[in-house]
Amino acid sequence: MPYPSMSTPSVSAGSGKLAAFLRQAGPGLLLAGGLGAVAMGVGTWEAFASRGLSALTIAIVLGMLVGNTVYPRIADRSAAGVGIAKQTLLRAGVVLYGLRLTWQDIGGVGVAGVLTDAVVLLSTFGLAWLVGTRVFKLDRTSAWLIGAGSSICGAAAVMATAPVVRAKADQVAVAVATVVVFGTLAMFLYPFLYQLNAAWELVPGGARGFGVYVGSTVHEVAQVIAAARAVGTEAADTAVIAKMVRVMMLAPFLLALSAWLAWDGARQGGRGADRGGLCIPWFAVGFVAMVAFNSLVALPPEVVSLALDLDTLLLAIAMAGLGLTTHVGAIRRAGLRPLLLAAFLFGWLLGGGALVNRLFG
């Protein structure tokens, strides 16, 4: 008589769990994944790419269009998968984002460039917190999200900061919207500023110095590229390196913010939604580890290209998931104040950023 297989029950149990997971999460993941894939395709069109409209921006717009029309009818079946898209896949995308950077990138802009990025980041986020809560009377979370998007790397920074501060979907969507508005404006304004800079030298260093200015003050990576390319190749190359160094500061920023939240929670006796012990955003640690790996290991170009495409897809799916759960009414209720804060920060990035670049350039 043959002996019974010892592996059959575990295999059967594993298959059952996978089937249950697919039934629960599959519809939402397929929906968000389809929108993310479409956004990636549309983002390669010249009409969008030349204007700095990345796949992430397009994904949230598509998500909001579907989210405010068709999605409410299928929300019950899709909610689990959409939740995974905008949380788990987001964290995976942030980790893979580290493959865009190496420690050698820092050498491309030098100590002055790193200091410029750091001062612009800290001053912009600090102003967002102070002015946002005291002048424009925004809740602290919304001010933080708008500050993170303005000071670091646009929508990706907003999305990465959201789980640390436990933001709601409508708060994230409003912050992303401000990045899109003023980042798009920057793409058209900075080439004009370069003409003024040639006459008045507001920022020293010619095209290279202006490239550092663009990279240290414009919101999104795609927007930096679009704005700097209009100036010239030298400015574009320097701008991208300066921007990448700024992006690299995302991980220590998230760790510091998490540590401050833990300290503030302990100081206030553990009251409130964001109280408790130190909550280390492990995806930020993974981001740093990926940068270190990319600095030490020379991966084949085709592998890097494939990984970066996967990263863009994961982030686009996360943005689509965010858009699906964002209702226009919630953004309308947010009112004019978030836009006013973003406008104030944009003015600081233009004027204050030029001053910082002049001091350290």
Secondary structure, 3 states (H helix, E strand, C coil): CCCCCCCHHHHHHHHHHHHHHHHHHHHHHHHHHHHHHHHHHHHCCHHHHCCCCCHHHHHHHHHHHHHCCCHHHHHHHHHHHHHHHHHHHHHHHHHHHHHHCCCHHHHHHHHHHHHHHHHHHHHHHHHHHHHHHHCCCCCHHHHHHHHHHHHHHCHHHHHHHHHHHCCCHHHHHHHHHHHHHHHHHHHHHHHHHHHHHHHHCCCCCHHHHHHHHHHHHCCCHHHHHHHHHCCCHHHHHHHHHHHHHHHHCHHHHHHHHHHHHHHHHHHCCCCCCCCCCCCCCHHHHHHHHHHHHHHHCCCCHHHHHHHHHHHHHHHHHHHHHHHHCCCHHHHHHHCCHHHHHHHHHHHHHHHHHHHHHHHHC
